[in-house]
Amino acid sequence: MLAPDSLLKLVPSVLVAFIGWNLVRRFVFPSPLDKLPGPPLSSFIAGHLPQMFSPDGWGFHRSLVEKYGRVVRLYGFLRARILYVSDPKALHHIFIKDQHIFEESNAILGSNNAIFGEGLLATLGETHKKQRRMLNPVFSIKQMRTMIPKFFAVTYDLRDVLLRKTVDGPQQVDMLTWTTRTALEIVAQAVLGQSFDPVSETHEEHPYISAMKLLGPTGRQLLMFRQFVLANVYKYNIGTPRIQRFLLGLVPSKALQRMRGLVDVMYETSLSIFEAKKKALAESGDVCGGQDDFLSVLMRENAKASEEDKLPDHQVVAQISTIMFAAMDTTSSALSRILHLLAEHPEVQDRLHAEIRGNVKRSGGEPDYDQLSALPYLDAVIRETLRVHPPIASLPRETRKDALLPFSEPVKATDGQYISEVLVPKSTLVVVSIKAINTDPGMWGADAHEWKPERWLAPIPEAVVEARVPGVYSHLMTFIGGGRACIGFKFSEMEMKVILYVIIDLFRFSLPNSKEPIFWNMIGISTPFVNKDELRPALPLVVSRADM
């Protein structure tokens, strides 16, 4: 047996051999993906990764589809092939027919497992299916109806903040701060049954909320670490969680150590909440006296489940921060984008205000789930925003074995021949462009990239219906589809409807007198900044009171 020091001496040789083999394999042996159209190699080391993951990568991503079509070959690290897809038939296979082959990438699974634990975003196969079955009642329409009054109660706090700020006239307000705080508080009350960050100007922020807000920006700083380190830790199941944590503590990275601190805060808070509810269940036979928050419902359902279907405690704990983060970040991004668009399109804002004000006068009170769903222009504004500006512009998948991927239309290969399918080798990174499929001119028409809420007041174009886009929401891929579709998309939609219903009735939003345009970062969940160089996200808008 080799001594430890001998093993250490072998590490460089093993690494060199590994890299050398990959170079030979990628440069000498052809790949089936080489026949697909795509841009030339731009960097021997990084390939197209810098352009793909640039905060200002909107133009590059759009140019891929316009120049090369719906199925594009790109290059990653050391010339690894990447498949870039927005073809509806191909997406049907990726998300529905062959979803067991085109799974979440190891980078995403590894990151989510390290940050949130073994929850819905970090599991595959039967474990994922079992968790989803247990969570389905939590996100049912029946459950959603009971949440609407809570949504309004928190939104009234936002209304009061804006009323105080505009008491002396129009004021510039960072609406991203307030949409994020409102979304977080709604999710906290609905998911956990408790308040973390009441929407007011004086309340001191809870450490859990601070951690949630810093999670996205810190994660973006660790993009390459997640891609090349956590991905392989997850893929090869390297070490126990305790060993992994010890080794991560040795890495001299401020961003990584900040992330470790954020994860500690989120886990300790989630565990404390879980233990309190579990104790209540043991003492009274019911969780917190029959409360209707999502965690209480989940724990009641889990307590009634058979041993075969029951989730272990650590998986229930993992769902807490998983749902909190997923429900908060995407909703606040979409809501902020809507306010920004309304400020840019005052005629749309006027029409939306008129619809809401008319309903307020007719109903006289809070609308319920059905009444909110029956407001056509409010619905159109939200759908069109989620179509043109999905909070997540693209997402990765990774093939678990070789797979044949068919296309809706033949693709002109590099040899001039037309092909209708391609063999995707095992371990290929597949990037699904949500924004490209949502704004495909072949489906939505020549104005596909334009934001026009009115398009949803007319019948859906026949080309969209015939494309059979495999999304769970309005022929769009915004909330994806299949077994990993966003389980809380209806929650997010109703949350946005309640917030807009209250604030568009009472306030008007306009752009500030500034030469600096609002810049939307493309990496991860799209977030607004005052300019490209600004480090802190913000959405400054002028808020004034609407005519009463």
Backbone hydrogen bonds, N-H to C=O, Kabsch-Sander energy under -0.5 kcal/mol:
donor,donor_aa,acceptor,acceptor_aa,energy
7,L,3,A,-2.1
8,L,4,P,-2.1
9,K,5,D,-1.6
10,L,6,S,-1.1
11,V,7,L,-0.9
11,V,8,L,-0.7
13,S,9,K,-0.6
14,V,10,L,-2.6
15,L,11,V,-2.5
16,V,12,P,-2.6
17,A,13,S,-2.5
18,F,14,V,-2.5
19,I,15,L,-2.8
20,G,16,V,-2.8
21,W,17,A,-2.6
22,N,18,F,-2.0
23,L,19,I,-2.3
24,V,20,G,-2.5
25,R,21,W,-2.8
26,R,22,N,-2.3
27,F,23,L,-2.4
28,V,24,V,-2.7
29,F,24,V,-1.0
34,D,31,S,-2.0
35,K,32,P,-1.0
36,L,33,L,-1.7
47,G,43,S,-1.6
48,H,75,Y,-3.3
49,L,46,A,-2.0
52,M,48,H,-2.6
53,F,49,L,-2.6
54,S,51,Q,-1.0
57,G,54,S,-1.7
59,G,56,D,-0.5
61,H,57,G,-2.4
62,R,58,W,-2.2
63,S,59,G,-2.4
64,L,60,F,-1.6
65,V,61,H,-1.2
66,E,62,R,-2.2
67,K,63,S,-2.6
68,Y,64,L,-2.4
69,G,64,L,-0.5
69,G,65,V,-1.4
72,V,84,Y,-2.8
73,R,37,P,-2.6
74,L,72,V,-0.5
74,L,82,I,-3.1
76,G,80,A,-3.5
78,L,45,I,-2.8
79,R,76,G,-1.3
80,A,77,F,-1.2
82,I,74,L,-2.7
83,L,429,L,-2.3
84,Y,72,V,-3.1
84,Y,82,I,-0.6
85,V,83,L,-0.6
85,V,431,V,-2.7
86,S,70,R,-2.4
87,D,70,R,-0.6
91,L,87,D,-2.5
92,H,88,P,-1.8
93,H,89,K,-1.6
94,I,90,A,-2.3
95,F,91,L,-2.8
96,I,92,H,-2.1
97,K,92,H,-1.7
98,D,93,H,-2.7
99,Q,96,I,-0.9
101,I,98,D,-1.9
102,F,98,D,-2.2
103,E,101,I,-1.4
103,E,398,E,-1.6
105,S,396,P,-0.5
109,L,105,S,-2.6
110,G,106,N,-2.8
111,S,107,A,-2.0
112,N,108,I,-2.9
113,N,109,L,-2.4
114,A,110,G,-2.0
115,I,111,S,-2.2
116,F,112,N,-2.9
117,G,112,N,-1.0
117,G,113,N,-0.7
119,G,117,G,-2.5
122,A,119,G,-1.7
123,T,120,L,-0.5
127,T,124,L,-0.8
128,H,124,L,-1.4
129,K,125,G,-2.2
130,K,126,E,-2.7
131,Q,127,T,-2.2
132,R,128,H,-2.5
133,R,129,K,-2.4
134,M,130,K,-1.9
135,L,131,Q,-1.8
136,N,132,R,-1.6
138,V,135,L,-0.6
139,F,135,L,-1.2
139,F,136,N,-0.7
140,S,137,P,-1.1
144,M,140,S,-2.3
145,R,141,I,-2.1
146,T,142,K,-0.9
147,M,143,Q,-0.6
147,M,144,M,-1.1
148,I,144,M,-0.9
150,K,147,M,-0.7
151,F,147,M,-2.0
152,F,148,I,-2.2
153,A,149,P,-2.3
154,V,150,K,-2.0
155,T,151,F,-2.1
156,Y,152,F,-2.3
157,D,153,A,-0.8
157,D,154,V,-0.7
158,L,154,V,-1.3
159,R,155,T,-2.5
160,D,156,Y,-2.3
161,V,157,D,-2.0
162,L,158,L,-2.3
163,L,159,R,-2.2
164,R,160,D,-2.1
165,K,161,V,-2.1
166,T,162,L,-1.5
167,V,164,R,-1.0
169,G,166,T,-1.4
171,Q,543,V,-2.3
173,V,541,L,-3.1
175,M,173,V,-1.4
175,M,539,L,-2.4
177,T,174,D,-0.5
178,W,174,D,-1.1
179,T,175,M,-2.8
180,T,176,L,-2.3
181,R,177,T,-2.2
182,T,178,W,-2.2
183,A,179,T,-2.6
184,L,180,T,-2.6
185,E,181,R,-2.3
186,I,182,T,-2.5
187,V,183,A,-2.5
188,A,184,L,-2.7
189,Q,185,E,-2.4
190,A,186,I,-2.7
191,V,187,V,-3.4
192,L,187,V,-0.6
192,L,188,A,-1.9
193,G,188,A,-0.9
193,G,189,Q,-0.5
194,Q,188,A,-1.2
200,S,198,P,-1.4
209,I,206,H,-0.5
210,S,206,H,-2.2
211,A,207,P,-2.4
212,M,208,Y,-2.1
213,K,209,I,-2.3
214,L,210,S,-1.8
215,L,211,A,-1.0
216,G,212,M,-0.6
218,T,214,L,-2.2
219,G,215,L,-2.4
220,R,216,G,-2.0
221,Q,217,P,-1.0
222,L,218,T,-0.6
222,L,219,G,-0.9
223,L,220,R,-1.0
226,R,222,L,-2.7
227,Q,223,L,-2.0
228,F,224,M,-2.5
229,V,225,F,-2.3
230,L,225,F,-1.6
231,A,226,R,-1.2
233,V,229,V,-2.3
234,Y,230,L,-2.4
235,K,231,A,-2.5
236,Y,232,N,-2.5
237,N,234,Y,-0.6
238,I,233,V,-1.8
239,G,237,N,-0.6
244,Q,240,T,-2.9
245,R,241,P,-2.5
246,F,242,R,-2.2
247,L,243,I,-2.6
248,L,244,Q,-2.4
249,G,245,R,-1.7
250,L,246,F,-0.5
250,L,247,L,-1.2
251,V,248,L,-1.2
253,S,251,V,-2.3
257,Q,253,S,-2.4
258,R,254,K,-2.3
259,M,255,A,-2.3
260,R,256,L,-2.1
261,G,257,Q,-1.8
262,L,258,R,-2.2
263,V,259,M,-2.6
264,D,260,R,-2.0
265,V,261,G,-2.0
266,M,262,L,-2.4
267,Y,263,V,-2.8
268,E,264,D,-2.7
269,T,265,V,-2.2
270,S,266,M,-2.6
271,L,267,Y,-2.9
272,S,268,E,-1.9
273,I,269,T,-2.2
274,F,270,S,-2.5
275,E,271,L,-2.7
276,A,272,S,-1.9
277,K,273,I,-2.1
278,K,274,F,-2.8
279,K,275,E,-2.3
280,A,276,A,-1.9
281,L,277,K,-2.2
282,A,278,K,-2.2
283,E,279,K,-2.2
284,S,280,A,-2.5
285,G,281,L,-1.9
286,D,280,A,-0.6
288,C,286,D,-0.7
289,G,286,D,-0.6
290,G,287,V,-1.0
291,Q,287,V,-1.2
294,F,190,A,-2.9
295,L,191,V,-3.1
297,V,293,D,-2.2
298,L,294,F,-2.8
299,M,295,L,-2.6
300,R,296,S,-2.2
301,E,297,V,-2.7
302,N,298,L,-2.6
303,A,299,M,-2.0
304,K,300,R,-1.5
305,A,301,E,-1.0
310,K,306,S,-1.9
315,Q,312,P,-1.0
316,V,312,P,-1.5
317,V,313,D,-2.6
318,A,314,H,-1.6
319,Q,315,Q,-1.1
319,Q,316,V,-0.5
320,I,316,V,-0.7
320,I,317,V,-1.1
321,S,317,V,-0.7
322,T,318,A,-1.4
323,I,319,Q,-2.7
324,M,320,I,-2.3
325,F,321,S,-2.6
326,A,322,T,-2.2
327,A,323,I,-2.6
328,M,324,M,-1.7
329,D,325,F,-2.3
330,T,326,A,-0.8
331,T,327,A,-0.5
332,S,328,M,-2.5
333,S,329,D,-1.9
334,A,330,T,-2.4
335,L,331,T,-2.8
336,S,332,S,-2.2
337,R,333,S,-2.2
338,I,334,A,-2.1
339,L,335,L,-2.1
340,H,336,S,-2.3
341,L,337,R,-2.5
342,L,338,I,-2.7
343,A,339,L,-2.0
344,E,340,H,-1.6
345,H,341,L,-1.7
348,V,345,H,-1.0
349,Q,345,H,-1.9
350,D,346,P,-2.6
351,R,347,E,-1.7
352,L,348,V,-2.5
353,H,349,Q,-2.6
354,A,350,D,-2.2
355,E,351,R,-2.0
356,I,352,L,-2.4
357,R,353,H,-3.1
358,G,354,A,-2.2
359,N,355,E,-1.7
360,V,356,I,-2.5
361,K,357,R,-2.2
362,R,358,G,-1.8
363,S,359,N,-3.0
364,G,360,V,-2.2
372,L,368,D,-2.4
373,S,369,Y,-1.9
374,A,370,D,-0.7
374,A,371,Q,-0.6
375,L,372,L,-1.3
379,D,375,L,-2.0
380,A,376,P,-2.2
381,V,377,Y,-2.6
382,I,378,L,-1.8
383,R,379,D,-2.6
384,E,380,A,-2.6
385,T,381,V,-1.7
386,L,382,I,-2.4
387,R,383,R,-1.5
388,V,384,E,-2.5
389,H,385,T,-2.6
393,A,391,P,-0.6
393,A,524,G,-0.5
395,L,432,V,-2.0
397,R,430,V,-2.7
398,E,103,E,-2.9
399,T,428,T,-1.8
400,R,101,I,-2.1
403,A,424,V,-2.1
405,L,403,A,-0.6
405,L,422,V,-3.0
407,F,420,S,-2.5
411,V,419,I,-3.2
413,A,411,V,-0.7
413,A,417,Q,-3.8
414,T,35,K,-2.1
416,G,413,A,-1.8
419,I,411,V,-2.8
422,V,405,L,-1.8
424,V,403,A,-3.7
424,V,422,V,-0.6
427,S,399,T,-2.7
428,T,425,P,-1.2
429,L,81,R,-0.7
430,V,397,R,-3.4
430,V,428,T,-0.6
431,V,83,L,-3.1
431,V,429,L,-0.5
432,V,395,L,-3.0
432,V,430,V,-0.6
433,S,85,V,-2.5
433,S,431,V,-0.6
434,I,393,A,-1.1
434,I,432,V,-1.1
435,K,393,A,-2.1
437,I,433,S,-1.9
438,N,434,I,-2.1
439,T,435,K,-1.3
440,D,437,I,-0.9
443,M,440,D,-1.7
444,W,440,D,-3.0
445,G,441,P,-1.7
448,A,445,G,-1.6
450,E,447,D,-1.9
452,K,450,E,-0.9
455,R,452,K,-1.9
456,W,453,P,-1.8
457,L,454,E,-1.9
458,A,455,R,-0.8
464,V,461,P,-0.7
465,V,461,P,-1.8
466,E,462,E,-2.8
467,A,463,A,-1.2
468,R,464,V,-0.7
468,R,465,V,-1.0
469,V,464,V,-0.6
471,G,469,V,-0.7
472,V,480,I,-2.4
473,Y,476,L,-0.7
476,L,473,Y,-2.0
480,I,477,M,-1.5
483,G,95,F,-0.5
484,R,481,G,-0.8
485,A,482,G,-1.6
486,C,479,F,-2.2
489,F,486,C,-1.1
492,S,488,G,-2.2
493,E,489,F,-2.3
494,M,490,K,-2.5
495,E,491,F,-2.2
496,M,492,S,-2.2
497,K,493,E,-2.0
498,V,494,M,-2.3
499,I,495,E,-2.1
500,L,496,M,-2.6
501,Y,497,K,-2.3
502,V,498,V,-1.8
503,I,499,I,-2.4
504,I,500,L,-2.3
505,D,501,Y,-0.6
506,L,502,V,-1.0
507,F,503,I,-2.4
508,R,544,S,-3.2
510,S,542,V,-2.0
511,L,343,A,-0.5
514,S,512,P,-2.1
519,F,529,F,-3.3
521,N,519,F,-0.6
521,N,527,T,-3.2
522,M,55,P,-2.1
526,S,391,P,-3.3
526,S,524,G,-0.6
527,T,521,N,-0.8
529,F,519,F,-2.8
534,E,531,N,-1.1
538,A,528,P,-1.8
541,L,173,V,-2.6
541,L,539,L,-0.5
542,V,510,S,-2.9
543,V,171,Q,-3.3
543,V,541,L,-0.6
544,S,508,R,-2.4
546,A,506,L,-2.7
